[in-house]
Structures are given as C-alpha cells and as structure tokens.
Amino acid sequence: MTAVSQSVWTEMDRVGHDALLAVPVGSMEQHGPHLPIGTDTLVAAELCARLVDRVPEVLVAPVIPYGASGEHEGFAGTLSVGATALESLVVELARSAGRWVRRVVVVNGHGGNVEALGRAGARLRSEGREVLVWSPRWRAPREHPGVATDAHAGITETSIVLALRPSLVRREAATAGVVAPLAELWPRLRQAGVRAVSPTGVLGDPSGASAELGAALLDEAVDDLVATIAEWPVDGTGRCGS
C-alpha cells in the first residue's frame, strides 16, 4: 500500500496527477458492550488497504478517526466532531489534495457520516473537482444468503471485527439489542439518540456472528467499491460520484 503518511514528498510528486487518493473516514463511538469504540475507523482503513490490491495507482491518506456521532453521545467513550466540522474537514482536505492529485474517493465507515460527506462531495464537485463518496451497503453475502444484516454492533459489525481483530471482541459481553428495522427507529434516534432506544447501544443481534461471515461481508464491500470506481467516468468534469 502506498500510504501518504509514510512517504516523502518527492515520492508523491512522482506518482502522477492521475493517481487516486483514498481517504478513509470512520468514527469513535460506542459499539455496544462487546465491540471497540474505533470499529468504524478500523473498517474504513481496512477497506482502503484492500482497495490498493485491486486498483492501480491508489494512494491512501491517513484515516480520519472522528465523525458525526451525535446520536451516540449518551455513551461514555464516544468522541464526535459533528456534521458541520466533518463536512468542512473533508472539503478542505480534498481541495488541498487537488493541488497534486486529480481524483479523491472518500471511503466512509460510519452511517452517521453519510449526510455530511454527501454535502462535502456535492460542494467539491460543484467546484469542478473529481470526488467520489462511497459507503458500504452491508447485505447478505452470496455465501450466506440467509443472514439478515443489521444496523449497529449486531451480527454485521461483530462478524467484521471477528474477521479483522478477533482479540478486540468481548464475546462474553455480546448481547442482543433492539432488532426493529432502522427505518422504524430513525425518528426516535434522531430526536433522542441511541441510548433512548437501546440502553446497551446495540441495534441488532450479534449472536451467530463469525469471522467467516465477516470476511465475506468485507469481500463483497470491496467488490462494490472497486466496481463503483470502475464505473466512475474519467472525463474531467468533476460531476461524477455521489
């Protein structure tokens, strides 16, 4: 992986203006009593690391570990910068990167970042910059067609962390939370936060989680990311992406 933070400027100068800069964006927020606070950051960084193996000329920026996590602020350990600050950070970062690289893909690991990153991408594209904002859509992998993915700290994220860093999962503390669909919970979540809906912070059920499922979820997410980049028009308009 070509990590920007481990390179010197002359190496960056030689990669060429057409290289793709991947910017992983995560969060620092509670993930129930069994997953680490940095789960989303871990996932975003991993997706970018795997992208390097699949797409040529990819550079990886240092991960942005803080996001918009206000809905989790009822839990100790959560560190949020809010949507406005996150949007401004990504806008300024991409403007800066645009002085030496043409294309930027923002790889998001936290659902609560989606609105802020979407606004950032729209602002940057309105300036003629080629910026793509991508978030994983966790769906049942082909190898596990009967799995029902869930929203937060349930089978989906528990499986992914088991695949990446099993030592970080407190299996003995894993417990089911609220399993109602996120769309049904969202109005209450926006108004009062996750703790008002789920005292444990879990939106889903981690039972049945496995490293095998997590590996399959990651594989399909990377496949989708690679396909999205492949379909991204390289026409200099800066209007592609979402």
Residue pairs with C-beta under 8 A, 6 or more apart in sequence:
1 49
1 52
1 58
1 60
2 15
2 52
2 58
2 59
2 60
3 59
3 60
3 62
4 12
4 21
4 59
4 60
4 61
4 62
5 61
5 62
12 59
12 100
13 100
15 57
15 59
15 101
16 57
17 100
17 101
17 102
18 57
18 102
18 103
19 57
19 58
19 59
19 101
19 102
19 103
20 55
20 57
20 58
20 59
20 101
20 103
20 104
20 105
20 229
21 58
21 59
21 60
21 61
21 97
21 101
21 103
21 104
21 105
22 48
22 51
22 52
22 58
22 59
22 60
22 61
22 104
22 105
22 107
23 48
23 61
23 64
23 90
23 93
23 94
23 97
23 104
23 105
23 106
23 107
24 41
24 44
24 45
24 47
24 48
24 60
24 61
24 63
24 64
24 107
24 109
25 44
25 63
25 64
25 67
25 86
25 90
25 106
25 107
25 108
25 109
25 110
25 113
25 117
26 38
26 40
26 41
26 42
26 43
26 44
26 45
26 63
26 64
26 65
26 66
26 67
26 109
26 110
27 40
27 41
27 65
27 66
27 67
27 68
27 69
27 80
27 109
27 110
27 112
27 113
28 37
28 38
28 41
28 65
28 66
28 67
28 69
28 77
28 78
28 79
28 80
29 37
29 40
29 67
29 69
29 72
29 75
29 77
29 78
29 79
29 80
29 110
29 112
30 37
30 72
30 75
30 76
30 77
30 78
30 153
30 194
30 201
31 37
31 39
31 40
31 152
31 153
31 157
31 201
32 152
32 153
32 173
32 174
32 175
32 177
32 200
32 201
32 202
32 206
33 170
33 173
33 174
33 175
33 200
33 201
33 202
34 153
34 158
34 169
34 170
34 171
34 172
34 173
34 174
34 175
34 206
35 153
35 157
35 158
35 161
35 168
35 169
35 170
36 42
36 161
36 165
36 168
37 77
37 78
37 79
38 65
39 153
39 157
39 160
39 161
40 67
40 109
40 110
41 63
41 65
41 109
42 109
42 161
42 164
42 165
43 109
43 136
43 157
43 160
43 164
44 63
44 107
44 108
44 109
44 110
45 63
45 109
46 164
46 218
47 107
47 109
47 136
47 218
47 221
47 222
47 225
48 58
48 60
48 63
48 107
49 60
50 218
50 222
51 58
51 60
51 107
51 222
51 225
51 226
51 229
52 58
52 60
54 222
54 226
55 226
55 229
59 101
61 93
61 97
64 86
64 89
64 90
64 93
66 79
66 80
66 81
66 86
67 80
67 81
67 86
67 110
67 112
67 113
67 116
68 80
68 81
68 82
68 83
68 86
68 110
68 112
68 113
68 115
68 116
69 78
69 79
69 80
69 110
69 112
70 80
70 82
70 83
70 112
70 193
71 112
71 189
71 190
71 193
71 194
72 78
72 80
72 112
72 193
72 194
72 195
72 201
73 80
73 193
74 193
74 194
74 195
74 196
75 194
75 195
75 201
81 89
83 115
83 116
84 116
86 113
86 116
86 117
86 120
87 116
87 117
87 119
87 120
87 123
88 120
90 106
90 116
90 117
90 120
90 121
91 120
91 123
91 124
94 104
94 106
94 120
94 124
94 129
94 131
95 124
95 127
95 129
97 104
98 104
98 129
102 130
103 130
103 131
103 132
103 232
103 234
104 124
104 129
104 130
104 131
104 132
105 131
105 132
105 133
105 134
105 229
105 241
106 117
106 120
106 121
106 131
106 132
106 133
106 134
107 134
107 225
108 114
108 117
108 133
108 134
108 135
108 136
109 135
109 136
111 135
111 151
111 152
113 135
114 135
117 133
117 135
118 133
118 242
120 131
120 133
121 131
121 132
121 133
121 241
121 242
124 131
124 238
125 131
125 238
125 239
125 240
125 241
127 238
128 237
128 238
129 238
130 234
130 236
130 237
130 238
130 240
130 241
131 238
131 241
132 228
132 229
132 232
132 240
132 241
132 242
133 241
133 242
134 225
134 228
134 242
136 221
136 224
136 225
137 221
137 224
138 149
138 156
138 217
138 221
139 149
139 220
140 146
140 147
140 148
140 149
141 147
141 213
141 216
141 217
141 219
141 220
142 216
142 220
143 212
143 216
144 213
144 216
147 155
147 208
147 213
148 155
149 155
149 156
149 217
150 156
150 179
150 203
150 204
150 205
151 182
151 185
151 203
151 204
152 177
152 194
152 201
152 202
152 203
152 204
153 177
153 201
153 202
153 203
153 204
153 206
154 176
154 177
154 179
154 202
154 203
154 204
154 205
154 206
154 209
155 204
155 205
155 206
155 207
155 208
155 209
155 213
156 204
156 217
158 169
158 174
158 206
158 209
158 214
159 209
159 210
159 211
159 212
159 213
159 214
159 217
160 214
160 217
160 218
161 168
161 169
161 214
162 169
162 209
162 210
162 211
162 214
163 211
163 212
163 213
163 214
163 215
163 217
163 218
164 214
164 218
166 211
174 206
174 207
174 209
175 200
175 202
175 206
176 202
176 204
176 205
176 206
176 207
177 198
177 200
177 201
177 202
177 203
177 204
177 205
178 185
178 197
178 198
178 202
178 203
178 204
179 203
179 204
179 205
182 203
185 197
185 203
188 196
188 197
189 196
189 197
194 201
194 203
195 201
197 203
232 240
232 241
233 240
